[in-house]
Amino acid sequence: MDVKSKVGLRLRELRLEKGLTQEKLSFESDIDKTYISEVENGKRNLSVINLEKLTGALDISLKDFFNHNHFSAITDQKSSAKKPV
């Protein structure tokens, strides 16, 4: 799974945990509903500014957003790439 899909999956999980529709999250974050849908479906790159708006609307820190098992494989891949052979 690519990083856009992982970010989208995490966003969807958090939104559903909070009981928000895409429309409500759109209103709370001041981001278009279509953009949120495309991010959740892994079709759109998410800017840092918009990620900050979304995490604010979801009442979660950026650290907690990325501190999830969806992103552990990315960290593991980078760590193993640095090990000498």
CORKALIN-V32612 format. One record per helix or strand of 3 or more residues. SS is the DSSP state (@ for helix, = for strand). FROM is the first residue (numbers start at 1). LEN is the number of residues. If there is no record, write none. Layout:
{{SS	FROM	LEN} {SS	FROM	LEN}}
This chain:
{{@	3	15} {@	22	8} {@	33	8} {@	48	10} {@	62	5} {@	69	14}}
